[in-house]
């Protein structure tokens, strides 16, 4: 599939310019069709019954889960389906046997979902070390390495910042963790939709991601584990092999982490989303975003009163660009872009309040995030509208 031809699969793009994909991506027609097919042709629960619909649903669900696991290069590990990245990270935080005196290392670049679970562990005597980026949002590996100690139990970092687009050197961080005997968690919510991912090559122990940011349905995501070393967050139907009045035995494999009815239609849709991205090619996706991102950064930086937040266009990054307009609240800018040009962007703290305060951005930023259905013409429309705003306030 050519990336230029995919827009016909996204009807919303006919009516507006959608530049909020870092929050939730649009969903193409083939993904919707795959989910509808489940509901209309073989809707049944999985792993329960022996009738024909249950057999088909179980087969399709397990194939879908395997396809998603393959998409992130996780064939040699375990993938449990979750509702989103937040739940996946929470499963790790709740599933490890923490002891008083353990330490967690994370960064100030994190989304709240990869910060709050670790802060809450302080209530149980776990110390949390937070590494701060520089003024442009770049992380110095030496700063991180300095706080990873022998008593560090886990290092948890984002793969790509949802505010600045910065891609962190996760392979190098994995090496630091392994040298110190610490487990390594990667928040891949922003990287899986935009970069070729191979969790085996990264060397992480846990990899968490969401479906709704990678063309899939909401309420889907995954927790990939190198080893099944976590206690399940929930137990119940489907998660057990046997139960007696005196106890139970957990099921082997992914099922032990998927108590209750899983997101069957959602997982089937997510697998189709992964296939859709593969048809285009993740290298193609990245090159497309790099072109758009470079033009957006250069165009914004040339405008009076407009400040691009984060690293320059030459840095390794995904198609996320944050900026501010002097004298205007980010929400005001976003509202004008919507009303004047039907350009939809995100504004505010982006669930990264500590990072915003660290960067001196009291009200946050305006964030434009591109994806496969974004065109050069749409980027130019955004730039022209922001230029008009900057002229008004000059």
N, C-alpha and C positions, 0 to 999 in steps of 0.2 A: 504494500500500500504506500502511495506517495503521501507525504504529510500535507501537501497542498490540497489533496482530494478529500480529507477527512471531515471538513466542515459540514458537509451535507448530512453527516451523522449526528450533528448537534443543532437541532432546530432553534434553540435559544439564541444562537449567534446571528440569526437573521434579523433580530429585533434590537440587539444591544451589543455593547462591547464588554465582555466579561473578563475582568482582570483581578479576580479574587480567587483564583484557583488554589492558592496556598491554604485557604480556609476550607474550601470544598470545590472539587473540580466538577465540571459538567459530565454527564453520562451519555455515551453514544447509544444509538439505536440497537446495535447488536447485543449490548449488555442488557438492556431492558427486555429485549426479545428472549434472551436466555432465561431470565427470571420468570417472565410470563409463561414460558413453555413449561417450567416446573409447576406453576400453580394450576395451569389448565390441563396438563397431560399426565403428570405422574406425581401429584402432590401426596405425600405421605411422610411419616416420620422415618428417621434413619436408625439402623442398628437395632430395631425393635421387632418388627413383624417379619413373617415369611411369605406373605402374599405378594403378588406380582408388582404392585405399585411400591411397596416397601423395598422390594429387592432392587427395582430400578432407581428409586430415590437414593438408597444407600450407595449403590454403585456410582451414581453420578456425583454425589456429595464427596465421596472419598477420592474419586478421580480429580474433582475440582480442587480439593485440598492439596493433593499431590502436585497439581499444576502450579498452584500458588507457591508452594514450597520450592519447586524447581525454578520459578521466576526469580527468586532471591538467592539461588545457588545453595539451597539448604538440604539437598538430598540426603546428606549424612547426619542430619539432626532431626529434631522433633518440631513440628509446627502445630501449635494449638490455635484454633480459630477464636478470635475475641471480638468484642464489639468495636474496638478502636485501639489506638496506641495507648491511651490513658489506662485502659483496663489491663493491657499487656504489661505495662510498667508496674502497675499496682500488684499484679500477680507475682512479679519478681520480688517486690518490696515485702509482700506478705508471705512469700513462699520460702525464703531463706531463713535458716535458724540463727537469728541474730543473738549476739551476746553483748552484755554491757562492756564497753571498751572498744568494740568494733568501730571502724571508721568507713565513711563513704566520701568519695571525691566526686564532685560535679563542677559545673561552670556557671557563670552568670549569663551565658548565652541561652540557657535552657528555657523552653516553654514551661509554664507552671506544672504541666503534667510530669515533667522529668526533674522537678525540684521539690514540690510539696510532699511527695511520698517519702523522700529522704529527710526532709525537715521534720516530718512527723515522727521519724524513728528516734529523734532526740529524746522523746518522752520515755524511751526504753534504754537510754544510756548510750546510744550510738552517736558518735561525733560526726559532724559533716563539715568537710573542707570545701570551700567554694573558690574556684580559680576565676579571676577577673580578666576580661580581655582589655586590649588597649582602646584608645579613643575611636579607632576605626572598626572595632569589633573583631580584631585578629587575636588569636590565642597563641601565647608563647609556650611551646612545649616544655621549655625548661621550667616554667612556673608550675605546670602540672606535674612534671616529674618530681619536683622538689617536695610535693605534699603527698605523693604516693609512698606510703611507708609499709613496713612489714605487717602492721596491724590494720592496714587498709583492706577491707573485705570486698569492696566493690567500687569500680569507677563507672560513672554513668554520664554519657555525653551525647549531645545531638550530633547527627551526621551532617546536617545542613541547617543553618539558622532560618527559622521562619520569619525573622524580621529583616535580617541583613543579606540573606542568601549565601553567606559564607559556608564553604565546605571544609569541615575539619579533617585533619590527617588521621583518620581512625586506625589505619594499619600501624602507624607509628605508635599511637596510643596503646594499641593492643600489645605491642612489643614491650612497652613499659609495664603494663599490667602483668604480663606473663613473667617478666623478670622479678617482680615483687610478689608474685603469688596471689594477685588480686583478680577477681572476676571482672568481666568487662561487659557493660550493657550499652548498646547503641540505639538511640531513638532515631529510627529511620522514616518517620512520618513524612519528612520533606524530601528525603533522598530517593526513596523507592519510585515515586512518580517520575523522577527527572534524570536519574543516573543509572547506568548499568550496575546492578548490585550482585555481589558474590560474597555471601556471609562467610564462606569457608576461607576465601582469600583475605577478608578483613581480619579474621582471627578473633572475633568476639564470642562471648559465651551466650549472650542474649541479644536478640534483634527484634525490635518492636515497630509495627507500622499499622497504618489505617488504610481501609479500602476506599473511603470516600474522597481521598486526595489523589487517587490514581485511576480515575474514571469509573470506579466501582460504586456500589450502593452504600448508603449510610448504614451504620450499625454493623460494620464488618471490619476486621483487622486480623492481625496475627502476632503471636509470640513464638519466635523461633528459638529453640534451646539446643546448644551443642550436646548437653547431657540432660537427662531427666532428673535433675537434682533439686527440684522445687516441690514443696508440698502444695497440692492443689488448693486453690482459693475456695472452691466449693466442692462438695461431694453430693452424690445423688444419682438419679437415673442416668444410665449410660456411662457413668464414670467408674462403675464397679464390675468386677468379674463374678463375685459371689458375695452373698449377705446371709448372715445368721443372726439370731437374737443376741448373740454375744459379740458380733463384730462384722467386719467386711474386708474384702480384698480388692484393692484397686485394679482396674483394667490396665493392661499393658498399653504402651504407645500413647498417641495423642488423646485417646478417649478419656484417660484419667483426668485430663485437664478441661474436659468439655461436658461437665455435668448438665443435665437437662437437654432440652431440644436445642441444637445449635442453629445458627442462621443458615438454613439450608439453601433457600432461594438466593440469599445474599452471597453465600460462598460460591455458588454456581455462577452468579453474576460477576463476582470478583475474579474468578478464573477466566471468564470471557474477557474481562477488562485487561488482564495480564496478557492474554492471547492477542488482543487488539494492539497493545503496545509493542508486543513482539513482532507483529506484522509490519509495523512502521519501522521498528528498530530503535533501541534505546540510545544508540550512538547518534542516530538521526534526530531523535527528540532533543538530545543535549545540544547538538550543533544549531538546531533551530532556535532554541532558547538563548544560546550564547549570542547569536546575531541580534535578536530582539533586545536582549539585556544591554548589550554594548551601545546600541543606538539610543535606548532609553536613558542610560546613565549619561552619555555624552550630551544628549539633547537637554536634559534637565540641568546639568551642570553649567550649561551655557546661558541659562536664564537668570536675570537679576532677581535677587530675593528668594531664590530657590536653592536649597541645600540638600545634596544627596547624602544620606546617612550610611556609613559602612565603607567597605573597600572599593577600590576603583574597578573599572570594567575588565582590567587585565587579570584580576584575582580569580582563583578557582571558585566558582559560585554557581548556583542555580538561578532560574529566571525570576528572582524576587528582588525588587528595588524599593527601598524606603526613602522618603524625602519629606521635607517640610517647606512651607511657603511662609515667608516672613510676615508677621502680623495677622496670620489666619490660623484658627484652630483646625487641626486635621479633619475633624468631623465636618467643619464648614466647607473645606476643600472637597471632601468626598461628596457632600450633598450637591455642590455646584456642578461637579463633574457628571453626576447622575442626571440632574435636571437639565443642564445645558447641552450635554452631548451623549447622554445614555451610556456613559462610561462608568462601570461599576468597579470600585476599588475598596480596600479595607482601610479603616482609620482607627487610631487609638493606640492602646498598649499591646495589642496582639498577644495577650496572655503571657507577657514578658515584662511585668512591672519592674522587677529589680534591674533588668538590663536597661530599661528606659531611664530609670533614675540614675544609673551609673553613667549613662551617656548625656545626662543633663536635659532630657526631653520630657518635660513635665506633663505634656499632653499627648505624648507619643508621636507617631508619624502617620503619613499617608503611605500605604503600601500597594504597589501594583505588582501583580504576579501573573506571569504569562504561562501558557501551556501550548499543547500541540495545535489547538484551534485558533491561536492568536496570530494575527497577520501584521505585516509591517505597516499597512494602512491604519490599523487600529492604534498602533504605537504612535504614529504621526498625529492621529486625532487627539490622543491624550496630551501629547506635547504642545499641540496648537492651543488646546483649551487651557492648559496650565500657563502657557505664555501670555494668553489674554488676561488671566488672573494676575500675573506678575506685573503687567502693564497698569492695571487698575490701581495697584497699591504703590506703584513707583512714585 
